């Protein structure tokens, strides 16, 4: 795979071997997409199966479980991966909670010729700009400008994909209301603070709301209460950290803000059904 272009967003070439290396289940605390340029693949999200062919895009919903059922031998495409806050901040400026959730349940689009051309041009531009920069010796100012340039190109690519998505999935536009803003502010704050703040009261206090009312709004907008969202972020990050054999479980517990390893172990087992040690030993990515 190629090297990510910036800490915020990265593009990678993908084929059957690189996708298989992820394992049969993909669960990341990042946003992403797969743009298929050759071959086909079959995925399952929730209870729905999706067939991905040339010219299709699968938009990966962060923290979801995508099961890989089938990959053709000639599969090729581009994977885009972005930090949660990068995409979420951008999405908030162009959409609302209902559209976010609709996209999460309906993650596939088939591009027309014009949409493919625009998206492929942007992908190639980002890659070409990355290759040209890699051959230069730059000072700190140049590096800062370069990172901003790639971030802007990444935003343009995300907007092209969003434009193609909503062109192919016409959804009646809804204005953001106060509850939308409360939920979106919560998710953004959670992505920044879940390693150190595990209580609903912390996030409710940020918005000057009682925990009970705050959690009611979150459930109304997303179908999950605030505590469930906090758990999803913590468990997804714990699984990622446990997949690396180097950090000890004690170090992982500290990284995730638990007072001790025992408390972390009980928390993890409550939601996963395995102790952290058993999960690590099993080699599973679920």
Backbone bond lengths (Angstrom), bond angles and torsions (degrees), N, CA, C in turn:
res aa  C-N    CA-C-N  psi(-1)  N-CA   C-N-CA  omega(-1)  CA-C   N-CA-C  phi
1 X - - - 1.459 - - 1.536 110.39 -
2 X 1.363 114.84 152.66 1.444 118.88 177.35 1.520 110.18 -72.79
3 X 1.331 115.81 164.92 1.457 121.17 176.14 1.517 109.52 -78.69
4 X 1.332 119.92 137.12 1.460 120.73 178.11 1.517 111.07 -55.26
5 X 1.342 117.16 141.73 1.446 120.21 -174.29 1.518 113.07 -74.79
6 X 1.313 119.48 -29.81 1.459 122.31 176.28 1.515 107.48 -149.67
7 X 1.343 117.64 168.21 1.465 118.81 174.42 1.526 112.74 -63.36
8 X 1.350 119.29 -18.27 1.458 121.21 -175.63 1.515 113.63 -91.77
9 X 1.322 117.33 -39.80 1.455 120.06 -176.13 1.517 109.22 -145.40
10 X 1.313 117.12 142.09 1.448 121.02 -179.04 1.511 111.78 -139.63
11 X 1.328 116.85 149.31 1.452 123.43 175.85 1.521 108.91 -115.98
12 X 1.317 116.40 137.91 1.448 122.32 -177.99 1.527 109.22 -134.15
13 X 1.316 116.18 144.39 1.465 119.42 168.63 1.528 107.98 -78.73
14 X 1.322 116.32 140.61 1.471 120.51 -179.62 1.521 109.47 -131.04
15 X 1.324 115.41 139.98 1.456 122.08 171.98 1.525 107.64 -137.88
16 X 1.313 117.25 -171.77 1.459 120.11 -175.88 1.529 111.12 -58.74
17 X 1.333 117.34 -42.43 1.457 120.37 -175.99 1.528 112.10 -66.95
18 X 1.333 116.81 -43.00 1.464 118.76 -177.97 1.526 111.50 -69.44
19 X 1.337 117.37 -34.58 1.469 119.65 178.09 1.529 110.14 -71.15
20 X 1.339 117.11 -41.10 1.460 120.40 178.41 1.521 111.63 -61.07
21 X 1.342 116.56 -31.37 1.465 119.84 -179.33 1.526 112.23 -64.87
22 X 1.330 117.53 -20.23 1.466 120.83 177.85 1.522 111.81 -73.23
23 X 1.332 116.82 -18.20 1.452 120.72 -176.37 1.515 111.17 94.97
24 X 1.314 117.44 174.66 1.470 120.72 -176.59 1.518 114.21 -73.00
25 X 1.335 117.51 -15.79 1.464 120.90 -179.12 1.522 108.64 -129.37
26 X 1.327 115.95 131.24 1.465 121.61 177.80 1.518 108.17 -111.47
27 X 1.327 116.21 124.49 1.467 121.33 176.05 1.515 107.73 -143.60
28 X 1.333 116.31 109.62 1.453 122.29 -176.69 1.524 110.07 -127.58
29 X 1.325 115.33 152.48 1.461 120.19 174.03 1.521 109.60 -92.46
30 X 1.316 116.40 34.32 1.462 123.13 179.02 1.517 108.93 -128.68
31 X 1.316 115.52 163.69 1.451 121.06 172.53 1.523 108.41 -95.61
32 X 1.331 116.10 155.63 1.449 117.36 -179.46 1.515 112.42 -170.09
33 X 1.332 115.05 176.59 1.455 120.63 175.51 1.519 108.75 -150.83
34 X 1.325 115.37 157.86 1.458 122.15 170.62 1.513 108.03 -123.70
35 X 1.327 116.26 121.39 1.462 122.30 177.54 1.519 107.72 -105.70
36 X 1.314 116.51 115.06 1.463 122.27 -175.18 1.524 110.20 -86.07
37 X 1.330 116.83 122.04 1.461 121.49 177.48 1.525 112.64 -108.11
38 X 1.333 116.51 -11.23 1.465 120.43 178.43 1.522 109.41 -163.13
39 X 1.336 116.86 146.38 1.457 120.92 177.28 1.516 112.06 79.69
40 X 1.337 115.26 -158.69 1.459 120.42 -178.40 1.522 110.43 -155.93
41 X 1.327 114.87 160.73 1.454 121.11 176.14 1.520 108.90 -147.98
42 X 1.334 115.35 156.91 1.462 121.58 178.80 1.524 108.20 -122.29
43 X 1.334 116.72 129.03 1.460 123.15 -176.35 1.520 109.79 -127.34
44 X 1.327 115.48 156.02 1.461 121.23 173.91 1.523 108.34 -127.40
45 X 1.330 115.34 128.08 1.460 122.44 175.34 1.513 107.14 -126.54
46 X 1.333 116.04 119.10 1.449 119.00 -173.62 1.518 109.60 65.83
47 X 1.316 116.54 -124.48 1.466 120.94 177.63 1.521 112.42 -106.06
48 X 1.332 117.65 13.74 1.457 121.04 -175.32 1.528 111.35 -114.74
49 X 1.318 115.42 139.12 1.468 121.78 177.77 1.523 108.77 -100.58
50 X 1.327 115.76 144.36 1.461 121.73 -179.59 1.526 109.00 -131.17
51 X 1.332 115.58 132.26 1.457 121.55 176.49 1.524 108.26 -103.11
52 X 1.334 116.18 123.34 1.454 121.93 -176.46 1.525 108.56 -108.95
53 X 1.338 116.74 124.35 1.458 122.72 -179.23 1.531 109.58 -123.33
54 X 1.311 115.80 178.00 1.470 120.86 178.87 1.529 109.92 -54.60
55 X 1.343 115.30 131.26 1.459 120.40 179.84 1.510 114.23 87.42
56 X 1.336 117.86 2.80 1.463 121.97 177.83 1.528 110.55 -98.80
57 X 1.316 115.76 151.53 1.470 122.36 173.83 1.524 108.52 -122.61
58 X 1.323 115.16 131.67 1.466 122.16 171.21 1.518 107.29 -107.25
59 X 1.312 116.75 119.79 1.465 122.24 -178.52 1.521 107.63 -94.71
60 X 1.331 116.29 115.51 1.462 120.61 -174.82 1.522 110.95 -79.09
61 X 1.334 117.71 119.52 1.462 119.76 177.30 1.532 110.03 -79.24
62 X 1.317 119.43 123.13 1.466 120.50 -177.80 1.521 111.85 -58.41
63 X 1.335 115.05 141.33 1.464 124.85 177.53 1.526 112.95 73.65
64 X 1.320 117.94 2.96 1.458 119.70 177.21 1.532 109.25 -87.51
65 X 1.326 116.00 167.59 1.458 121.89 175.05 1.522 108.60 -106.81
66 X 1.321 116.43 114.95 1.455 121.83 175.36 1.517 108.18 -105.92
67 X 1.317 116.07 119.30 1.465 121.69 179.96 1.532 109.16 -94.70
68 X 1.312 116.53 128.35 1.461 121.69 -179.90 1.525 108.29 -93.80
69 X 1.329 116.54 112.68 1.474 121.05 -176.58 1.524 112.31 -92.84
70 X 1.338 117.21 -40.33 1.456 120.08 -174.44 1.520 110.58 -151.82
71 X 1.328 115.89 139.93 1.458 122.79 174.34 1.519 108.03 -131.45
72 X 1.322 117.98 130.29 1.458 119.48 176.32 1.530 109.60 -76.94
73 X 1.328 116.23 154.48 1.464 120.83 -177.78 1.523 112.53 -63.08
74 X 1.334 116.94 -28.26 1.471 120.13 -176.64 1.525 112.72 -96.88
75 X 1.357 116.93 18.41 1.464 120.28 -177.88 1.526 111.64 -62.16
76 X 1.328 116.43 131.50 1.463 123.04 171.84 1.523 108.13 -145.22
77 X 1.311 115.33 150.20 1.453 119.17 177.69 1.507 111.38 179.74
78 X 1.312 115.37 -171.20 1.461 122.99 179.09 1.516 109.21 -121.16
79 X 1.312 115.70 130.92 1.462 122.19 173.55 1.522 108.30 -103.67
80 X 1.313 116.55 131.37 1.455 121.91 171.61 1.520 109.28 -112.63
81 X 1.326 116.45 131.89 1.464 121.56 179.84 1.521 108.60 -129.48
82 X 1.322 116.36 131.90 1.462 120.30 -178.36 1.515 110.02 -134.91
83 X 1.326 115.94 148.22 1.450 120.44 174.40 1.528 109.83 -58.76
84 X 1.325 115.34 145.37 1.460 120.88 -175.83 1.526 111.67 -55.15
85 X 1.333 117.46 -45.77 1.457 119.17 -175.27 1.521 111.99 -69.59
86 X 1.350 117.68 -29.20 1.463 121.39 177.81 1.524 110.38 -61.54
87 X 1.332 116.30 -50.97 1.461 120.83 -177.49 1.529 110.83 -73.77
88 X 1.334 117.01 -40.17 1.460 119.26 -175.88 1.527 111.14 -65.28
89 X 1.333 116.93 -40.49 1.460 119.87 178.10 1.521 110.49 -63.01
90 X 1.331 116.42 -42.64 1.461 120.65 178.14 1.525 110.94 -64.95
91 X 1.336 117.01 -45.24 1.460 120.76 -177.21 1.527 111.58 -62.78
92 X 1.326 116.97 -36.67 1.461 120.28 -179.04 1.523 112.13 -62.13
93 X 1.334 116.26 -27.97 1.460 119.83 -177.86 1.522 112.62 -79.52
94 X 1.363 117.51 -14.40 1.462 119.52 -175.32 1.522 113.26 -125.82
95 X 1.332 118.34 0.69 1.458 119.04 -174.43 1.523 109.95 -151.40
96 X 1.341 115.47 -176.33 1.456 121.26 178.74 1.525 109.38 -131.65
97 X 1.326 116.46 177.13 1.460 120.57 -173.91 1.519 112.07 -60.20
98 X 1.353 116.73 -43.23 1.460 118.85 -178.12 1.523 111.76 -61.17
99 X 1.331 116.74 -40.30 1.461 119.89 178.84 1.522 111.41 -68.31
100 X 1.343 117.35 -37.57 1.469 120.24 175.67 1.522 110.28 -58.46
101 X 1.329 115.84 -46.17 1.456 119.91 -176.96 1.526 111.32 -71.03
102 X 1.323 117.19 -34.93 1.469 120.15 176.14 1.525 109.87 -62.00
103 X 1.332 116.76 -44.54 1.454 120.58 179.52 1.527 110.82 -63.45
104 X 1.317 116.70 -35.48 1.461 120.48 179.02 1.528 111.20 -63.53
105 X 1.337 116.97 -35.99 1.458 121.08 -179.77 1.524 112.93 -85.89
106 X 1.331 116.94 -18.77 1.475 122.10 -177.34 1.528 108.26 -131.19
107 X 1.339 117.93 75.66 1.465 121.15 -166.30 1.528 116.02 -87.42
108 X 1.340 119.06 2.52 1.469 120.49 -172.93 1.521 112.01 -112.47
109 X 1.338 114.88 144.76 1.464 121.19 170.55 1.521 109.05 -139.36
110 X 1.328 115.69 148.68 1.463 122.72 172.29 1.521 107.69 -106.86
111 X 1.320 116.61 118.72 1.458 121.38 -174.52 1.516 111.36 -80.56
112 X 1.341 116.18 146.12 1.455 119.41 169.41 1.533 109.02 -84.90
113 X 1.321 116.80 176.68 1.469 120.43 -174.09 1.522 112.02 -59.79
114 X 1.317 117.71 -42.50 1.456 120.95 -178.29 1.530 111.00 -67.39
115 X 1.312 117.01 -41.13 1.465 120.10 178.22 1.524 110.68 -64.20
116 X 1.326 117.58 -42.04 1.471 120.47 177.41 1.519 110.68 -60.28
117 X 1.329 116.09 -44.03 1.466 119.58 -177.97 1.527 110.96 -60.34
118 X 1.332 116.85 -46.90 1.463 120.03 -177.14 1.522 111.00 -64.92
119 X 1.326 117.17 -43.56 1.460 120.59 -177.92 1.514 111.22 -68.73
120 X 1.328 117.45 -41.43 1.465 120.27 178.39 1.524 111.72 -65.82
121 X 1.319 117.62 -35.94 1.464 120.56 177.13 1.523 111.25 -63.25
122 X 1.327 116.81 -41.82 1.467 119.73 179.18 1.527 111.59 -68.38
123 X 1.332 117.65 -40.95 1.465 120.90 177.52 1.528 109.65 -59.98
124 X 1.330 116.53 -46.36 1.467 120.03 -179.37 1.522 110.99 -66.17
125 X 1.325 118.05 -37.20 1.465 121.27 178.88 1.523 110.63 -62.98
126 X 1.338 117.10 -44.24 1.467 120.39 178.71 1.525 110.42 -62.16
127 X 1.321 116.98 -45.17 1.462 120.05 -179.40 1.524 111.66 -65.52
128 X 1.336 116.38 -41.23 1.459 120.07 -179.93 1.523 110.58 -65.78
129 X 1.324 116.42 -40.34 1.477 119.99 179.14 1.519 110.52 -66.17
130 X 1.323 116.99 -36.92 1.458 120.49 177.99 1.526 111.14 -65.55
131 X 1.340 116.23 -44.18 1.470 119.35 179.88 1.515 111.53 -63.11
132 X 1.324 117.50 -40.95 1.465 120.23 -178.21 1.519 111.48 -68.17
133 X 1.333 117.29 -37.04 1.458 120.86 179.42 1.515 111.29 -69.71
134 X 1.327 116.75 -32.50 1.460 120.17 -178.09 1.513 113.57 -64.72
135 X 1.317 117.38 -20.52 1.465 120.54 -178.61 1.514 112.77 -92.91
136 X 1.332 117.90 1.77 1.455 121.34 -176.17 1.526 111.52 -107.29
137 X 1.329 114.87 152.30 1.460 120.63 169.92 1.521 106.67 -98.67
138 X 1.326 117.45 116.17 1.460 119.87 -174.23 1.518 111.14 -120.28
139 X 1.325 115.73 153.74 1.466 120.14 174.42 1.524 109.32 -86.60
140 X 1.322 115.68 -179.83 1.452 120.41 -174.94 1.530 112.10 -62.28
141 X 1.333 117.27 -41.44 1.454 119.95 179.12 1.522 111.57 -61.63
142 X 1.323 115.86 -42.10 1.469 119.61 179.02 1.526 111.08 -62.99
143 X 1.327 116.22 -39.79 1.464 119.38 179.99 1.524 110.87 -65.30
144 X 1.335 117.34 -40.31 1.458 120.58 178.51 1.524 111.09 -63.21
145 X 1.335 116.08 -43.44 1.462 120.15 178.73 1.522 110.15 -64.98
146 X 1.334 115.90 -41.54 1.468 120.60 179.61 1.527 111.31 -61.05
147 X 1.334 116.87 -43.56 1.462 120.06 178.71 1.522 111.56 -64.52
148 X 1.338 116.88 -39.09 1.461 120.22 176.94 1.528 111.15 -65.72
149 X 1.330 116.01 -38.03 1.459 120.52 178.30 1.526 110.87 -62.42
150 X 1.332 116.51 -48.04 1.456 119.66 -179.68 1.528 111.67 -66.82
151 X 1.333 116.23 -35.56 1.460 119.38 176.30 1.524 110.49 -62.78
152 X 1.324 117.02 -40.54 1.468 120.94 178.93 1.518 111.07 -66.63
153 X 1.342 116.92 -40.79 1.466 120.13 177.01 1.529 110.17 -64.84
154 X 1.333 116.44 -37.54 1.460 120.19 177.07 1.519 111.44 -63.50
155 X 1.332 116.56 -40.86 1.463 119.88 177.06 1.523 110.79 -64.14
156 X 1.341 116.39 -40.22 1.466 119.93 178.20 1.527 110.51 -61.33
157 X 1.342 116.68 -41.16 1.464 120.40 178.47 1.523 110.80 -63.96
158 X 1.334 117.23 -44.10 1.471 120.81 178.11 1.531 111.03 -60.89
159 X 1.333 116.55 -39.75 1.461 120.03 179.79 1.527 111.35 -68.42
160 X 1.327 117.02 -37.33 1.477 119.79 176.76 1.531 110.18 -62.58
161 X 1.332 116.22 -42.92 1.465 119.53 179.07 1.521 110.14 -65.56
162 X 1.338 117.13 -42.25 1.475 120.15 178.47 1.517 110.87 -63.37
163 X 1.342 117.52 -41.21 1.461 120.92 179.14 1.521 110.51 -62.51
164 X 1.333 116.25 -43.20 1.465 120.38 178.36 1.529 110.19 -64.61
165 X 1.334 115.94 -40.03 1.468 119.63 -178.75 1.526 110.74 -61.26
166 X 1.319 117.34 -51.71 1.457 119.72 -174.42 1.524 112.32 -76.87
167 X 1.339 117.78 -17.84 1.459 120.60 169.69 1.527 109.95 -69.30
168 X 1.334 115.80 -40.55 1.464 121.00 -178.63 1.519 113.09 -83.83
169 X 1.340 116.57 -21.07 1.470 122.02 177.59 1.529 107.94 -122.55
170 X 1.328 117.77 75.79 1.479 118.24 -178.23 1.526 110.93 -60.23
171 X 1.310 116.47 120.29 1.461 122.08 179.90 1.522 107.51 -123.28
172 X 1.307 115.90 134.60 1.456 119.44 178.22 1.529 109.08 -60.26
173 X 1.346 118.19 118.42 1.459 119.23 -177.50 1.528 111.97 -64.12
174 X 1.302 115.52 138.73 1.454 121.71 177.95 1.524 109.04 -120.91
175 X 1.305 116.18 136.42 1.462 119.24 177.55 1.525 109.30 -72.68
176 X 1.324 115.35 143.64 1.457 119.39 174.48 1.525 109.05 -66.85
177 X 1.330 114.99 134.95 1.452 118.47 173.68 1.532 109.46 -109.76
178 X 1.323 115.91 -177.24 1.465 120.03 -176.69 1.520 111.11 -60.70
179 X 1.348 117.33 -38.53 1.457 120.34 -179.04 1.530 111.51 -68.01
180 X 1.331 117.43 -35.01 1.465 120.25 173.11 1.527 110.03 -56.96
181 X 1.325 115.46 -48.39 1.466 120.07 -176.74 1.524 111.08 -65.01
182 X 1.337 117.25 -36.76 1.469 120.23 177.26 1.521 110.04 -63.13
183 X 1.319 117.03 -47.70 1.469 120.36 -179.32 1.524 111.05 -63.62
184 X 1.318 117.56 -45.67 1.457 120.38 -177.33 1.526 111.43 -66.96
185 X 1.318 117.18 -37.58 1.470 120.07 175.82 1.528 110.50 -64.19
186 X 1.328 116.14 -38.29 1.468 120.43 177.69 1.522 111.08 -61.87
187 X 1.339 117.97 -48.40 1.458 120.38 -177.90 1.525 111.02 -63.94
188 X 1.320 116.90 -39.72 1.461 119.04 178.21 1.532 110.51 -64.41
189 X 1.325 117.03 -46.68 1.463 120.37 178.54 1.520 111.28 -62.36
190 X 1.326 116.55 -40.44 1.459 120.98 179.73 1.526 111.17 -61.02
191 X 1.332 117.14 -41.56 1.462 119.91 179.72 1.524 111.86 -62.37
192 X 1.337 116.86 -25.50 1.460 121.40 -179.99 1.531 112.68 -90.37
193 X 1.330 117.24 -28.51 1.469 120.52 -166.15 1.519 116.07 -119.77
194 X 1.344 119.06 -0.69 1.472 118.98 -171.28 1.527 112.68 -64.68
195 X 1.326 118.48 -21.96 1.471 120.20 179.78 1.531 112.03 -73.06
196 X 1.311 117.20 -20.97 1.462 119.67 -176.32 1.529 113.70 -119.33
197 X 1.319 117.48 -19.79 1.467 120.27 -177.31 1.526 109.33 -127.45
198 X 1.345 115.51 114.40 1.465 121.61 -175.25 1.528 113.03 -108.55
199 X 1.309 118.22 -3.51 1.465 120.04 -172.67 1.524 111.26 -98.68
200 X 1.331 115.83 144.24 1.464 121.12 175.77 1.519 110.25 -61.96
201 X 1.320 116.68 -35.19 1.470 120.48 -176.07 1.527 112.19 -60.76
202 X 1.323 117.82 -33.48 1.476 120.65 178.79 1.523 110.35 -61.95
203 X 1.336 116.93 -48.91 1.458 120.69 -176.36 1.524 111.44 -73.38
204 X 1.334 117.09 -31.52 1.454 120.01 175.93 1.524 110.64 -67.01
205 X 1.335 116.11 -41.04 1.465 120.34 -178.77 1.524 111.06 -64.73
206 X 1.336 117.10 -32.60 1.457 119.83 177.86 1.526 111.20 -57.76
207 X 1.335 116.59 -29.99 1.457 120.51 -176.94 1.533 112.23 -110.56
208 X 1.343 114.83 14.57 1.468 121.65 175.77 1.528 111.82 57.57
209 X 1.345 115.50 44.44 1.450 121.85 178.76 1.520 109.79 -125.05
210 X 1.324 116.24 156.45 1.458 118.58 173.45 1.529 108.46 -73.54
211 X 1.324 118.95 149.24 1.470 120.61 179.97 1.526 113.28 -55.61
212 X 1.326 116.86 -39.68 1.464 119.80 -177.26 1.526 111.21 -66.68
213 X 1.325 117.21 -46.61 1.465 120.38 -179.64 1.525 110.48 -67.09
214 X 1.322 115.54 -40.53 1.461 120.99 178.90 1.528 110.75 -59.44
215 X 1.331 116.46 -47.22 1.464 119.88 -178.18 1.534 111.10 -67.26
216 X 1.330 117.11 -32.05 1.461 120.81 176.46 1.525 110.83 -62.95
217 X 1.336 116.15 -42.56 1.469 120.57 178.41 1.528 110.61 -63.75
218 X 1.324 116.49 -44.29 1.460 120.59 -179.33 1.527 110.40 -60.44
219 X 1.337 116.28 -44.32 1.473 119.24 178.85 1.532 110.93 -65.16
220 X 1.306 117.27 -41.62 1.463 121.05 -179.59 1.525 111.01 -59.65
221 X 1.335 116.33 -39.50 1.462 120.05 -176.18 1.519 113.71 -84.52
222 X 1.327 118.20 -25.06 1.465 119.41 -170.95 1.521 115.15 -125.39
223 X 1.352 116.81 -14.00 1.455 119.19 -175.75 1.514 113.43 85.18
224 X 1.328 118.01 -4.03 1.470 123.02 176.16 1.520 108.43 -127.21
225 X 1.342 116.44 147.13 1.452 117.65 175.97 1.526 110.13 -82.10
226 X 1.327 115.98 172.77 1.468 120.22 -174.15 1.525 111.69 -63.02
227 X 1.328 117.30 -39.74 1.463 119.90 -179.17 1.526 111.42 -62.85
228 X 1.337 117.21 -36.81 1.465 120.34 178.32 1.524 111.24 -65.91
229 X 1.324 117.12 -38.68 1.465 119.65 176.65 1.526 111.00 -64.64
230 X 1.321 116.87 -42.71 1.470 120.13 178.58 1.520 110.00 -59.87
231 X 1.333 116.60 -45.50 1.457 121.23 179.80 1.529 110.98 -60.49
232 X 1.339 117.50 -42.78 1.458 120.84 -178.70 1.523 111.36 -59.06
233 X 1.318 117.03 -43.55 1.464 120.40 179.94 1.527 110.48 -65.50
234 X 1.333 117.08 -45.85 1.460 120.65 -176.97 1.520 110.86 -64.37
235 X 1.320 117.59 -45.99 1.464 120.77 -176.63 1.522 110.83 -68.23
236 X 1.336 117.88 -40.08 1.470 120.03 177.90 1.528 110.91 -60.71
237 X 1.327 116.60 -42.46 1.468 119.58 179.51 1.518 110.78 -70.34
238 X 1.332 117.46 -38.26 1.464 120.44 178.29 1.521 110.78 -61.06
239 X 1.323 117.68 -44.35 1.466 120.89 179.13 1.529 110.87 -61.44
240 X 1.330 115.85 -41.30 1.464 119.05 179.33 1.524 110.39 -63.36
241 X 1.318 117.47 -44.23 1.461 120.97 -179.54 1.525 111.69 -67.08
242 X 1.323 116.94 -36.65 1.465 120.86 -179.91 1.526 112.02 -70.96
243 X 1.339 117.23 -21.48 1.463 119.62 177.90 1.521 112.03 -73.21
244 X 1.329 116.92 -14.48 1.468 122.21 175.14 1.525 107.67 -93.82
245 X 1.329 119.13 121.77 1.471 120.28 -175.19 1.531 114.20 -73.30
246 X 1.327 117.93 -11.79 1.467 119.69 -172.51 1.531 114.79 -74.67
247 X 1.348 119.65 -52.91 1.471 116.75 -176.65 1.523 111.68 -69.81
248 X 1.315 116.10 141.89 1.465 119.64 175.88 1.522 109.30 -74.36
249 X 1.316 116.56 162.13 1.460 120.20 178.44 1.526 110.12 -64.55
250 X 1.313 116.84 -33.69 1.466 119.90 175.82 1.521 110.79 -62.17
251 X 1.342 116.62 -42.59 1.469 120.48 179.12 1.526 110.80 -65.52
252 X 1.329 116.79 -38.50 1.464 120.39 178.16 1.523 110.39 -64.90
253 X 1.328 116.18 -42.87 1.466 120.06 177.91 1.528 110.37 -58.30
254 X 1.322 116.83 -43.26 1.467 120.38 179.11 1.522 111.31 -65.86
255 X 1.334 116.99 -41.50 1.459 121.10 179.05 1.510 111.59 -59.58
256 X 1.332 116.72 -35.74 1.462 121.58 -177.39 1.523 113.18 -92.03
257 X 1.323 117.06 8.28 1.455 120.13 171.30 1.510 116.10 82.93
258 X 1.344 117.25 18.40 1.463 119.79 177.75 1.528 109.71 -88.53
259 X 1.321 115.52 143.98 1.459 120.09 -174.81 1.521 112.47 -68.00
260 X 1.329 116.78 -27.39 1.462 119.69 177.34 1.528 109.85 -158.29
261 X 1.325 114.86 166.95 1.457 120.99 -176.90 1.522 112.13 -64.22
262 X 1.326 116.63 -36.03 1.461 120.85 -178.25 1.528 111.18 -63.70
263 X 1.331 116.61 -44.44 1.463 120.84 179.58 1.524 110.36 -63.21
264 X 1.341 116.58 -42.99 1.458 120.48 176.68 1.529 111.21 -59.79
265 X 1.327 116.10 -42.80 1.453 120.38 -179.44 1.516 112.52 -61.15
266 X 1.329 117.02 -43.00 1.465 120.71 179.29 1.531 110.67 -66.50
267 X 1.323 116.28 -41.33 1.468 121.19 179.47 1.522 110.02 -62.02
268 X 1.325 116.66 -48.35 1.461 121.38 -177.80 1.536 110.78 -62.31
269 X 1.317 116.86 -45.69 1.466 120.71 -177.74 1.519 111.08 -65.81
270 X 1.324 117.80 -34.56 1.465 121.29 179.65 1.524 111.22 -57.66
271 X 1.343 117.01 -38.96 1.459 120.36 -174.42 1.527 113.74 -99.83
272 X 1.319 117.44 -23.44 1.469 120.11 -176.01 1.525 111.56 -104.04
273 X 1.342 116.85 -27.57 1.460 120.55 -178.39 1.505 114.10 90.08
274 X 1.326 116.72 -2.70 1.466 122.87 176.51 1.514 108.70 -131.05
275 X 1.329 116.59 152.25 1.454 119.95 171.91 1.527 108.16 -71.30
276 X 1.334 118.33 159.42 1.467 119.32 176.33 1.532 112.87 -55.28
277 X 1.332 117.55 -40.39 1.464 120.39 179.56 1.523 111.23 -64.66
278 X 1.338 116.58 -43.44 1.468 120.03 179.44 1.518 110.93 -65.90
279 X 1.333 116.91 -39.26 1.470 120.60 177.77 1.518 110.64 -61.91
280 X 1.325 116.16 -46.34 1.480 120.31 178.84 1.520 110.87 -62.29
281 X 1.311 117.07 -43.61 1.478 120.66 -177.70 1.520 111.86 -66.65
282 X 1.340 116.58 -31.56 1.465 119.83 -176.61 1.526 112.24 -71.74
283 X 1.331 116.07 -22.85 1.463 119.53 -179.40 1.512 113.35 73.09
284 X 1.341 118.36 7.37 1.466 120.66 -178.96 1.507 110.23 -73.67
285 X 1.340 116.45 152.23 1.459 121.89 176.06 1.520 111.34 -109.19
286 X 1.308 116.07 6.06 1.468 118.35 177.75 1.519 109.54 -75.65
